[in-house]
Amino acid sequence: MFLGLDLGTSGLKALLVDGAERIVAETVVPLRVSRPHDGWVEQDPNDWFSACADAIAGLEVDLSAVQGIGLSGHMHGATLLDAAGTSLRPCMLWNDTRAAAQAAAMDADPFWRAVTGNIVFPGFTAPKLAWVRDHEPDIFARIDKVLLPKDALRFWLTGDAVSDMSDAAGTSWLDTGARDWSDALLERSGLTRSQMPSLVEGSQVSGHLSGSIAGQLGLPAGIPVAGGGGDNAASAIGMGVVKPGQAFVSLGTSGVLFAPTPSYAAAPQSALHSFCHALPDLWHQMGVILSATDSLNWLAGVLNADAQQLTADLGPLQAPGRTIFMPYLGGERTPHNDAHVRGGFLHLAHHTDRDALTRAVLEGVTHALRDSFDAMTQTGTKIDSLIAVGGGSKSDYWLKAIATSLNMPIQLPAAGDFGGALGAARLGRMAATGEGAELAVPPPISRTIEPDANLVDTFAEAHGRYADAYRAVKFLR
């Protein structure tokens, strides 16, 4: 059996699969997020470790046959350890945008984009360290290791400070084409290679489960822990999105459009992410919006309603209304790279009711994903097939809107988990057995959501109004 651990923003999932990839057991333990100030988003790393122990205990099966562990996790976080391996402060998460000024200063130096192939976004790890250096110099002076969230979990499991290429690519310190840390960029941050984790490919062995933790978790001591992947790269492994032409759209807390590329294809001017994939000699492009289901959950909280019920009440897909929602609750990445813009509704009227607000939120996220799609295809990346994943993919209305906006069918996997946890388990198996990309097969498809041909042009017009709305409000602060 093989264990996949997926460290998400709102919960840690443990997934146990057998050699035929049948799900033996799975559990999710919720995690809390702290937002002490506007733009700040933090978690206590110790919560990850206790959640991991609880999730594995919750599997409630004999774990003696587990042969390998794989890891997946949210990217860009800054987990700072002292020489004793203790966290120096709460981890700043991927959607923490307090380092906008530091990111802008870094990005103004063309060398950063030239080496990493990416804009230095406020949510990336390097500007967070610059913020710590500027605002918490005593903590900065005590940093022994900088770890990404899933790599902090690995450190707890194995005692080894290691990262994989896909996750490291989101730090702004990786030479993405060379798949190695850039000493020059680290020096610009006042850091050294010795403060970074060592690097492996996602399918390689990164360390072995320590005896003390194995005893605590009921797992065999010494089993290999794979390099794993950033959450989206690991999800791509779980969904078999490892070849050019394949892509997936994820409707989670954030929204993601992900497409593999056969070579390094940097396009920082588009605000796309160009990262290493979780398999050797493979890269990917990714468009990211910061608030996807986060926007729907926000509306549900304001209306004191259930988010799933809000979408279930909408009926068949309608043409976009005049009400526009901009899903910039915490800024935006693709295509705007704007940490300061905030969300809003436009064209509210007396007759705007709960359903109209819900449709506007779904349409706003849809338009934002269309931004990423347009940016990606304009670089020459071709998308032939698209699979949907994430909590928002349970809404047929939402998927129909996205399929219509992109004018592309969207495939839905058959029942089962084909996301980051399965991808992590597959990477754990690769590390344990020496198997490779042949394991990353697409899931069975249960059905396909087709575009509404009668509304394709209408959605395109609505996307134009949405783009105009951003230009109208971008300078409001």
One Martini backbone bead per residue (centre of mass of N, CA, C, O) as a GRO file, in nm:
protein
  477
    1MET     BB    1   0.103   0.032   0.011
    2PHE     BB    2   0.002   0.391  -0.027
    3LEU     BB    3   0.078   0.724   0.095
    4GLY     BB    4  -0.115   1.024   0.089
    5LEU     BB    5  -0.022   1.371   0.156
    6ASP     BB    6  -0.246   1.660   0.180
    7LEU     BB    7  -0.168   1.998   0.220
    8GLY     BB    8  -0.403   2.219   0.294
    9THR     BB    9  -0.551   2.504   0.388
   10SER     BB   10  -0.823   2.347   0.533
   11GLY     BB   11  -0.663   2.060   0.506
   12LEU     BB   12  -0.570   1.719   0.586
   13LYS     BB   13  -0.492   1.449   0.370
   14ALA     BB   14  -0.547   1.093   0.378
   15LEU     BB   15  -0.428   0.837   0.141
   16LEU     BB   16  -0.506   0.492   0.079
   17VAL     BB   17  -0.341   0.264  -0.143
   18ASP     BB   18  -0.314   0.018  -0.359
   19GLY     BB   19  -0.169  -0.149  -0.629
   20ALA     BB   20  -0.463  -0.076  -0.786
   21GLU     BB   21  -0.574   0.204  -0.672
   22ARG     BB   22  -0.736   0.145  -0.431
   23ILE     BB   23  -0.930   0.261  -0.185
   24VAL     BB   24  -0.888   0.203   0.155
   25ALA     BB   25  -0.842   0.503   0.282
   26GLU     BB   26  -0.983   0.819   0.426
   27THR     BB   27  -0.888   1.153   0.544
   28VAL     BB   28  -0.990   1.464   0.718
   29VAL     BB   29  -0.828   1.750   0.863
   30PRO     BB   30  -0.879   2.039   0.990
   31LEU     BB   31  -0.782   2.386   0.930
   32ARG     BB   32  -0.656   2.686   1.038
   33VAL     BB   33  -0.696   3.037   0.968
   34SER     BB   34  -0.507   3.337   0.988
   35ARG     BB   35  -0.622   3.705   0.993
   36PRO     BB   36  -0.478   3.969   1.149
   37HIS     BB   37  -0.463   4.114   0.864
   38ASP     BB   38  -0.466   4.271   0.587
   39GLY     BB   39  -0.316   4.018   0.381
   40TRP     BB   40  -0.302   3.812   0.610
   41VAL     BB   41  -0.179   3.456   0.610
   42GLU     BB   42  -0.190   3.197   0.861
   43GLN     BB   43   0.006   2.922   1.014
   44ASP     BB   44   0.066   2.659   1.231
   45PRO     BB   45   0.284   2.404   1.192
   46ASN     BB   46   0.188   2.225   1.433
   47ASP     BB   47  -0.090   2.163   1.304
   48TRP     BB   48   0.014   1.972   1.083
   49PHE     BB   49   0.123   1.747   1.265
   50SER     BB   50  -0.139   1.679   1.417
   51ALA     BB   51  -0.309   1.630   1.160
   52CYS     BB   52  -0.144   1.394   1.055
   53ALA     BB   53  -0.185   1.205   1.292
   54ASP     BB   54  -0.497   1.208   1.281
   55ALA     BB   55  -0.532   1.110   0.988
   56ILE     BB   56  -0.387   0.838   1.020
   57ALA     BB   57  -0.561   0.734   1.252
   58GLY     BB   58  -0.836   0.764   1.081
   59LEU     BB   59  -0.799   0.512   0.894
   60GLU     BB   60  -0.827   0.239   1.056
   61VAL     BB   61  -0.564   0.065   0.970
   62ASP     BB   62  -0.330  -0.144   0.868
   63LEU     BB   63   0.017  -0.012   0.809
   64SER     BB   64   0.240  -0.241   0.748
   65ALA     BB   65   0.211  -0.227   0.409
   66VAL     BB   66   0.357   0.030   0.382
   67GLN     BB   67   0.605   0.154   0.129
   68GLY     BB   68   0.502   0.464   0.082
   69ILE     BB   69   0.545   0.827   0.065
   70GLY     BB   70   0.355   1.117  -0.020
   71LEU     BB   71   0.364   1.472  -0.114
   72SER     BB   72   0.139   1.751  -0.066
   73GLY     BB   73   0.116   2.121  -0.123
   74HIS     BB   74   0.103   2.427  -0.050
   75MET     BB   75   0.245   2.704  -0.173
   76HIS     BB   76   0.487   2.969  -0.084
   77GLY     BB   77   0.558   2.922   0.190
   78ALA     BB   78   0.696   3.042   0.518
   79THR     BB   79   0.915   2.829   0.693
   80LEU     BB   80   1.085   2.903   0.996
   81LEU     BB   81   1.397   2.783   1.117
   82ASP     BB   82   1.597   2.690   1.352
   83ALA     BB   83   1.865   2.505   1.468
   84ALA     BB   84   1.638   2.316   1.626
   85GLY     BB   85   1.366   2.308   1.436
   86THR     BB   86   1.206   2.569   1.508
   87SER     BB   87   0.958   2.777   1.488
   88LEU     BB   88   0.964   3.136   1.458
   89ARG     BB   89   0.682   3.148   1.301
   90PRO     BB   90   0.431   3.183   1.128
   91CYS     BB   91   0.305   3.085   0.837
   92MET     BB   92   0.315   3.217   0.524
   93LEU     BB   93   0.097   3.209   0.281
   94TRP     BB   94   0.008   3.215  -0.053
   95ASN     BB   95  -0.227   3.454   0.022
   96ASP     BB   96  -0.007   3.638   0.123
   97THR     BB   97   0.032   4.015   0.062
   98ARG     BB   98   0.238   4.194   0.239
   99ALA     BB   99   0.490   4.175   0.009
  100ALA     BB  100   0.441   4.381  -0.227
  101ALA     BB  101   0.682   4.577  -0.212
  102GLN     BB  102   0.906   4.365  -0.229
  103ALA     BB  103   0.819   4.241  -0.497
  104ALA     BB  104   0.843   4.495  -0.671
  105ALA     BB  105   1.145   4.539  -0.623
  106MET     BB  106   1.237   4.273  -0.744
  107ASP     BB  107   1.086   4.292  -1.026
  108ALA     BB  108   1.253   4.548  -1.120
  109ASP     BB  109   1.462   4.323  -1.150
  110PRO     BB  110   1.530   4.135  -1.431
  111PHE     BB  111   1.680   3.887  -1.305
  112TRP     BB  112   1.447   3.729  -1.183
  113ARG     BB  113   1.299   3.653  -1.448
  114ALA     BB  114   1.544   3.532  -1.600
  115VAL     BB  115   1.574   3.287  -1.396
  116THR     BB  116   1.263   3.196  -1.321
  117GLY     BB  117   1.023   3.292  -1.535
  118ASN     BB  118   0.894   3.501  -1.320
  119ILE     BB  119   0.714   3.668  -1.135
  120VAL     BB  120   0.723   3.853  -0.838
  121PHE     BB  121   0.511   3.759  -0.620
  122PRO     BB  122   0.376   3.832  -0.314
  123GLY     BB  123   0.321   3.511  -0.245
  124PHE     BB  124   0.597   3.448  -0.251
  125THR     BB  125   0.875   3.365  -0.067
  126ALA     BB  126   1.095   3.585  -0.102
  127PRO     BB  127   0.928   3.841  -0.015
  128LYS     BB  128   0.871   3.736   0.269
  129LEU     BB  129   1.167   3.749   0.360
  130ALA     BB  130   1.193   4.052   0.315
  131TRP     BB  131   0.983   4.128   0.525
  132VAL     BB  132   1.129   4.004   0.765
  133ARG     BB  133   1.387   4.170   0.736
  134ASP     BB  134   1.230   4.450   0.772
  135HIS     BB  135   1.028   4.365   1.042
  136GLU     BB  136   1.206   4.086   1.156
  137PRO     BB  137   1.528   4.077   1.218
  138ASP     BB  138   1.560   3.872   1.450
  139ILE     BB  139   1.444   3.635   1.292
  140PHE     BB  140   1.623   3.641   1.042
  141ALA     BB  141   1.894   3.586   1.206
  142ARG     BB  142   1.773   3.275   1.295
  143ILE     BB  143   1.785   3.140   1.026
  144ASP     BB  144   1.835   2.803   0.903
  145LYS     BB  145   1.547   2.737   0.761
  146VAL     BB  146   1.362   2.717   0.448
  147LEU     BB  147   1.022   2.607   0.427
  148LEU     BB  148   0.784   2.443   0.292
  149PRO     BB  149   0.509   2.306   0.406
  150LYS     BB  150   0.554   2.005   0.313
  151ASP     BB  151   0.860   2.017   0.413
  152ALA     BB  152   0.792   2.039   0.710
  153LEU     BB  153   0.652   1.767   0.720
  154ARG     BB  154   0.900   1.606   0.634
  155PHE     BB  155   1.083   1.689   0.869
  156TRP     BB  156   0.904   1.546   1.080
  157LEU     BB  157   0.922   1.254   0.947
  158THR     BB  158   1.267   1.254   0.882
  159GLY     BB  159   1.479   1.514   0.929
  160ASP     BB  160   1.464   1.632   0.634
  161ALA     BB  161   1.579   1.895   0.413
  162VAL     BB  162   1.340   1.895   0.151
  163SER     BB  163   1.273   1.939  -0.200
  164ASP     BB  164   1.098   2.006  -0.489
  165MET     BB  165   1.072   2.144  -0.800
  166SER     BB  166   0.775   2.246  -0.807
  167ASP     BB  167   0.784   2.403  -0.535
  168ALA     BB  168   1.051   2.567  -0.570
  169ALA     BB  169   0.944   2.739  -0.820
  170GLY     BB  170   0.761   2.926  -0.598
  171THR     BB  171   1.000   3.121  -0.459
  172SER     BB  172   1.224   3.289  -0.649
  173TRP     BB  173   1.509   3.085  -0.643
  174LEU     BB  174   1.472   2.927  -0.906
  175ASP     BB  175   1.621   2.770  -1.170
  176THR     BB  176   1.397   2.642  -1.379
  177GLY     BB  177   1.568   2.528  -1.617
  178ALA     BB  178   1.798   2.391  -1.418
  179ARG     BB  179   1.694   2.281  -1.145
  180ASP     BB  180   1.807   2.516  -0.935
  181TRP     BB  181   1.953   2.703  -0.730
  182SER     BB  182   2.013   3.052  -0.690
  183ASP     BB  183   2.275   3.214  -0.560
  184ALA     BB  184   2.216   3.504  -0.654
  185LEU     BB  185   1.927   3.528  -0.532
  186LEU     BB  186   1.997   3.459  -0.244
  187GLU     BB  187   2.190   3.694  -0.202
  188ARG     BB  188   1.969   3.916  -0.247
  189SER     BB  189   1.820   3.791   0.032
  190GLY     BB  190   2.041   3.707   0.253
  191LEU     BB  191   2.114   3.414   0.152
  192THR     BB  192   2.174   3.056   0.148
  193ARG     BB  193   2.196   2.733   0.054
  194SER     BB  194   2.207   2.623   0.354
  195GLN     BB  195   1.896   2.740   0.402
  196MET     BB  196   1.818   2.524   0.207
  197PRO     BB  197   1.686   2.278   0.062
  198SER     BB  198   1.716   2.010  -0.087
  199LEU     BB  199   1.698   1.849  -0.418
  200VAL     BB  200   1.424   1.679  -0.584
  201GLU     BB  201   1.234   1.480  -0.736
  202GLY     BB  202   0.910   1.376  -0.693
  203SER     BB  203   0.999   1.053  -0.752
  204GLN     BB  204   1.202   1.069  -0.531
  205VAL     BB  205   1.399   1.018  -0.272
  206SER     BB  206   1.413   1.221   0.043
  207GLY     BB  207   1.358   0.993   0.262
  208HIS     BB  208   1.296   0.855   0.594
  209LEU     BB  209   1.118   0.719   0.829
  210SER     BB  210   1.122   0.764   1.142
  211GLY     BB  211   1.109   0.584   1.427
  212SER     BB  212   0.946   0.775   1.613
  213ILE     BB  213   0.717   0.842   1.411
  214ALA     BB  214   0.636   0.557   1.336
  215GLY     BB  215   0.539   0.480   1.621
  216GLN     BB  216   0.321   0.705   1.636
  217LEU     BB  217   0.169   0.612   1.347
  218GLY     BB  218   0.199   0.296   1.259
  219LEU     BB  219   0.458   0.274   1.084
  220PRO     BB  220   0.712   0.186   0.900
  221ALA     BB  221   1.028   0.201   0.933
  222GLY     BB  222   1.213   0.349   0.659
  223ILE     BB  223   1.030   0.450   0.463
  224PRO     BB  224   0.980   0.615   0.184
  225VAL     BB  225   1.000   0.963   0.086
  226ALA     BB  226   0.888   1.163  -0.137
  227GLY     BB  227   0.914   1.460  -0.285
  228GLY     BB  228   0.677   1.537  -0.458
  229GLY     BB  229   0.435   1.823  -0.456
  230GLY     BB  230   0.276   2.057  -0.551
  231ASP     BB  231  -0.054   2.063  -0.560
  232ASN     BB  232  -0.085   2.083  -0.876
  233ALA     BB  233   0.125   1.876  -0.965
  234ALA     BB  234  -0.001   1.643  -0.804
  235SER     BB  235  -0.276   1.654  -0.941
  236ALA     BB  236  -0.165   1.586  -1.223
  237ILE     BB  237  -0.078   1.303  -1.143
  238GLY     BB  238  -0.367   1.208  -1.056
  239MET     BB  239  -0.487   1.295  -1.363
  240GLY     BB  240  -0.273   1.257  -1.600
  241VAL     BB  241  -0.121   1.551  -1.640
  242VAL     BB  242   0.176   1.494  -1.860
  243LYS     BB  243   0.083   1.614  -2.143
  244PRO     BB  244   0.063   1.772  -2.411
  245GLY     BB  245  -0.282   1.908  -2.420
  246GLN     BB  246  -0.323   1.882  -2.138
  247ALA     BB  247  -0.569   1.966  -1.871
  248PHE     BB  248  -0.664   2.163  -1.580
  249VAL     BB  249  -0.937   2.257  -1.361
  250SER     BB  250  -0.945   2.441  -1.051
  251LEU     BB  251  -1.198   2.452  -0.776
  252GLY     BB  252  -1.086   2.609  -0.522
  253THR     BB  253  -0.988   2.844  -0.336
  254SER     BB  254  -0.849   2.847  -0.585
  255GLY     BB  255  -0.769   2.908  -0.930
  256VAL     BB  256  -0.683   2.668  -1.199
  257LEU     BB  257  -0.463   2.651  -1.486
  258PHE     BB  258  -0.322   2.345  -1.629
  259ALA     BB  259  -0.014   2.288  -1.835
  260PRO     BB  260   0.191   2.104  -1.998
  261THR     BB  261   0.545   2.110  -2.091
  262PRO     BB  262   0.828   1.992  -2.273
  263SER     BB  263   0.940   2.275  -2.185
  264TYR     BB  264   1.071   2.560  -2.112
  265ALA     BB  265   0.802   2.832  -2.074
  266ALA     BB  266   0.846   3.145  -2.049
  267ALA     BB  267   0.579   3.412  -1.937
  268PRO     BB  268   0.579   3.677  -1.741
  269GLN     BB  269   0.402   3.896  -1.893
  270SER     BB  270   0.127   3.711  -1.833
  271ALA     BB  271   0.129   3.587  -1.529
  272LEU     BB  272   0.236   3.324  -1.560
  273HIS     BB  273   0.331   3.009  -1.462
  274SER     BB  274   0.671   2.866  -1.471
  275PHE     BB  275   0.716   2.526  -1.398
  276CYS     BB  276   0.792   2.253  -1.253
  277HIS     BB  277   0.738   1.941  -1.248
  278ALA     BB  278   0.712   1.623  -1.072
  279LEU     BB  279   0.878   1.539  -1.319
  280PRO     BB  280   1.120   1.474  -1.511
  281ASP     BB  281   1.162   1.681  -1.780
  282LEU     BB  282   0.916   1.873  -1.674
  283TRP     BB  283   0.667   2.118  -1.737
  284HIS     BB  284   0.462   2.420  -1.662
  285GLN     BB  285   0.159   2.592  -1.687
  286MET     BB  286  -0.001   2.864  -1.484
  287GLY     BB  287  -0.310   2.980  -1.381
  288VAL     BB  288  -0.396   3.224  -1.116
  289ILE     BB  289  -0.655   3.251  -0.879
  290LEU     BB  290  -0.731   3.347  -0.545
  291SER     BB  291  -1.071   3.340  -0.583
  292ALA     BB  292  -1.303   3.097  -0.592
  293THR     BB  293  -1.457   2.940  -0.362
  294ASP     BB  294  -1.400   3.179  -0.179
  295SER     BB  295  -1.623   3.355  -0.306
  296LEU     BB  296  -1.866   3.173  -0.248
  297ASN     BB  297  -1.821   3.151   0.059
  298TRP     BB  298  -1.849   3.449   0.114
  299LEU     BB  299  -2.142   3.477   0.019
  300ALA     BB  300  -2.261   3.265   0.208
  301GLY     BB  301  -2.187   3.418   0.466
  302VAL     BB  302  -2.346   3.678   0.410
  303LEU     BB  303  -2.626   3.501   0.356
  304ASN     BB  304  -2.652   3.255   0.538
  305ALA     BB  305  -2.549   3.009   0.348
  306ASP     BB  306  -2.520   2.744   0.130
  307ALA     BB  307  -2.311   2.701  -0.127
  308GLN     BB  308  -2.434   2.455  -0.273
  309GLN     BB  309  -2.728   2.562  -0.273
  310LEU     BB  310  -2.687   2.815  -0.440
  311THR     BB  311  -2.623   2.650  -0.707
  312ALA     BB  312  -2.869   2.446  -0.712
  313ASP     BB  313  -3.093   2.692  -0.761
  314LEU     BB  314  -3.032   2.792  -1.077
  315GLY     BB  315  -3.034   2.593  -1.293
  316PRO     BB  316  -2.990   2.671  -1.592
  317LEU     BB  317  -2.805   2.826  -1.801
  318GLN     BB  318  -2.728   3.167  -1.828
  319ALA     BB  319  -2.698   3.461  -1.923
  320PRO     BB  320  -2.523   3.710  -1.848
  321GLY     BB  321  -2.549   3.962  -1.652
  322ARG     BB  322  -2.493   4.291  -1.552
  323THR     BB  323  -2.375   4.176  -1.315
  324ILE     BB  324  -2.056   4.227  -1.158
  325PHE     BB  325  -1.788   4.016  -1.047
  326MET     BB  326  -1.488   4.067  -0.855
  327PRO     BB  327  -1.248   3.815  -0.732
  328TYR     BB  328  -1.059   4.034  -0.535
  329LEU     BB  329  -1.028   3.975  -0.214
  330GLY     BB  330  -0.678   3.932  -0.234
  331GLY     BB  331  -0.634   3.985  -0.511
  332GLU     BB  332  -0.411   3.919  -0.805
  333ARG     BB  333  -0.267   3.749  -1.064
  334THR     BB  334  -0.397   3.628  -1.315
  335PRO     BB  335  -0.292   3.893  -1.523
  336HIS     BB  336  -0.220   4.143  -1.300
  337ASN     BB  337  -0.047   4.160  -1.051
  338ASP     BB  338  -0.260   4.248  -0.788
  339ALA     BB  339  -0.259   4.308  -0.442
  340HIS     BB  340  -0.475   4.567  -0.411
  341VAL     BB  341  -0.705   4.467  -0.531
  342ARG     BB  342  -1.064   4.454  -0.507
  343GLY     BB  343  -1.362   4.350  -0.476
  344GLY     BB  344  -1.686   4.353  -0.664
  345PHE     BB  345  -1.986   4.517  -0.750
  346LEU     BB  346  -2.176   4.568  -1.050
  347HIS     BB  347  -2.491   4.652  -1.132
  348LEU     BB  348  -2.690   4.713  -0.917
  349ALA     BB  349  -3.034   4.637  -0.823
  350HIS     BB  350  -3.347   4.597  -0.704
  351HIS     BB  351  -3.363   4.297  -0.855
  352THR     BB  352  -3.120   4.193  -0.700
  353ASP     BB  353  -3.065   3.873  -0.604
  354ARG     BB  354  -2.939   3.586  -0.490
  355ASP     BB  355  -2.907   3.452  -0.771
  356ALA     BB  356  -2.763   3.690  -0.908
  357LEU     BB  357  -2.517   3.690  -0.721
  358THR     BB  358  -2.428   3.402  -0.773
  359ARG     BB  359  -2.388   3.423  -1.077
  360ALA     BB  360  -2.177   3.651  -1.063
  361VAL     BB  361  -1.963   3.488  -0.912
  362LEU     BB  362  -1.931   3.258  -1.117
  363GLU     BB  363  -1.864   3.447  -1.355
  364GLY     BB  364  -1.616   3.588  -1.240
  365VAL     BB  365  -1.442   3.331  -1.222
  366THR     BB  366  -1.471   3.256  -1.516
  367HIS     BB  367  -1.335   3.510  -1.632
  368ALA     BB  368  -1.064   3.465  -1.488
  369LEU     BB  369  -1.005   3.197  -1.636
  370ARG     BB  370  -1.008   3.323  -1.916
  371ASP     BB  371  -0.757   3.486  -1.876
  372SER     BB  372  -0.568   3.239  -1.853
  373PHE     BB  373  -0.636   3.107  -2.121
  374ASP     BB  374  -0.546   3.340  -2.303
  375ALA     BB  375  -0.255   3.359  -2.204
  376MET     BB  376  -0.174   3.069  -2.282
  377THR     BB  377  -0.251   3.061  -2.589
  378GLN     BB  378  -0.066   3.312  -2.664
  379THR     BB  379   0.206   3.129  -2.619
  380GLY     BB  380   0.113   2.834  -2.771
  381THR     BB  381  -0.057   2.678  -2.588
  382LYS     BB  382  -0.223   2.369  -2.611
  383ILE     BB  383  -0.571   2.267  -2.565
  384ASP     BB  384  -0.754   1.950  -2.586
  385SER     BB  385  -0.796   1.884  -2.271
  386LEU     BB  386  -1.039   1.894  -1.986
  387ILE     BB  387  -1.020   1.881  -1.633
  388ALA     BB  388  -1.205   1.859  -1.334
  389VAL     BB  389  -1.147   2.006  -1.005
  390GLY     BB  390  -1.283   2.033  -0.706
  391GLY     BB  391  -1.541   2.160  -0.526
  392GLY     BB  392  -1.669   2.333  -0.769
  393SER     BB  393  -1.721   2.071  -0.962
  394LYS     BB  394  -2.017   2.012  -0.837
  395SER     BB  395  -2.105   2.243  -1.034
  396ASP     BB  396  -2.271   2.252  -1.325
  397TYR     BB  397  -2.306   2.551  -1.373
  398TRP     BB  398  -2.009   2.629  -1.358
  399LEU     BB  399  -1.901   2.436  -1.579
  400LYS     BB  400  -2.080   2.546  -1.804
  401ALA     BB  401  -1.963   2.829  -1.798
  402ILE     BB  402  -1.668   2.752  -1.860
  403ALA     BB  403  -1.713   2.594  -2.121
  404THR     BB  404  -1.841   2.840  -2.267
  405SER     BB  405  -1.613   3.047  -2.236
  406LEU     BB  406  -1.389   2.840  -2.369
  407ASN     BB  407  -1.507   2.645  -2.576
  408MET     BB  408  -1.491   2.367  -2.385
  409PRO     BB  409  -1.480   2.070  -2.283
  410ILE     BB  410  -1.559   1.901  -1.965
  411GLN     BB  411  -1.419   1.670  -1.759
  412LEU     BB  412  -1.538   1.406  -1.539
  413PRO     BB  413  -1.464   1.218  -1.300
  414ALA     BB  414  -1.500   0.960  -1.146
  415ALA     BB  415  -1.543   0.835  -0.867
  416GLY     BB  416  -1.303   0.992  -0.667
  417ASP     BB  417  -0.955   1.042  -0.605
  418PHE     BB  418  -0.756   1.276  -0.837
  419GLY     BB  419  -0.560   1.439  -0.673
  420GLY     BB  420  -0.310   1.518  -0.459
  421ALA     BB  421  -0.320   1.251  -0.296
  422LEU     BB  422  -0.278   1.058  -0.534
  423GLY     BB  423  -0.024   1.186  -0.643
  424ALA     BB  424   0.139   1.131  -0.388
  425ALA     BB  425   0.108   0.823  -0.391
  426ARG     BB  426   0.243   0.784  -0.666
  427LEU     BB  427   0.516   0.908  -0.584
  428GLY     BB  428   0.566   0.705  -0.356
  429ARG     BB  429   0.577   0.463  -0.545
  430MET     BB  430   0.808   0.552  -0.726
  431ALA     BB  431   1.019   0.566  -0.495
  432ALA     BB  432   0.984   0.261  -0.400
  433THR     BB  433   0.996   0.109  -0.713
  434GLY     BB  434   1.085   0.289  -0.986
  435GLU     BB  435   0.864   0.402  -1.110
  436GLY     BB  436   0.677   0.611  -1.342
  437ALA     BB  437   0.480   0.787  -1.563
  438GLU     BB  438   0.290   0.534  -1.615
  439LEU     BB  439   0.112   0.594  -1.353
  440ALA     BB  440  -0.002   0.869  -1.493
  441VAL     BB  441  -0.320   0.821  -1.530
  442PRO     BB  442  -0.615   0.874  -1.627
  443PRO     BB  443  -0.924   0.888  -1.542
  444PRO     BB  444  -1.225   0.802  -1.536
  445ILE     BB  445  -1.503   0.912  -1.725
  446SER     BB  446  -1.833   1.004  -1.660
  447ARG     BB  447  -1.845   1.302  -1.795
  448THR     BB  448  -1.952   1.577  -2.016
  449ILE     BB  449  -1.920   1.926  -2.048
  450GLU     BB  450  -2.082   2.129  -2.260
  451PRO     BB  451  -2.116   2.378  -2.445
  452ASP     BB  452  -2.315   2.662  -2.507
  453ALA     BB  453  -2.359   2.769  -2.819
  454ASN     BB  454  -2.570   3.009  -2.758
  455LEU     BB  455  -2.344   3.150  -2.528
  456VAL     BB  456  -2.057   3.214  -2.624
  457ASP     BB  457  -2.082   3.514  -2.716
  458THR     BB  458  -2.200   3.623  -2.451
  459PHE     BB  459  -1.953   3.553  -2.275
  460ALA     BB  460  -1.750   3.720  -2.433
  461GLU     BB  461  -1.886   3.992  -2.377
  462ALA     BB  462  -1.874   3.971  -2.068
  463HIS     BB  463  -1.565   3.959  -2.052
  464GLY     BB  464  -1.523   4.244  -2.158
  465ARG     BB  465  -1.666   4.388  -1.921
  466TYR     BB  466  -1.480   4.274  -1.704
  467ALA     BB  467  -1.219   4.403  -1.810
  468ASP     BB  468  -1.323   4.693  -1.784
  469ALA     BB  469  -1.367   4.688  -1.476
  470TYR     BB  470  -1.074   4.666  -1.393
  471ARG     BB  471  -0.979   4.933  -1.528
  472ALA     BB  472  -1.177   5.109  -1.344
  473VAL     BB  473  -1.060   4.990  -1.038
  474LYS     BB  474  -0.740   4.964  -1.005
  475PHE     BB  475  -0.708   5.262  -0.849
  476LEU     BB  476  -0.857   5.157  -0.614
  477ARG     BB  477  -0.774   5.184  -0.240
   0.00000   0.00000   0.00000
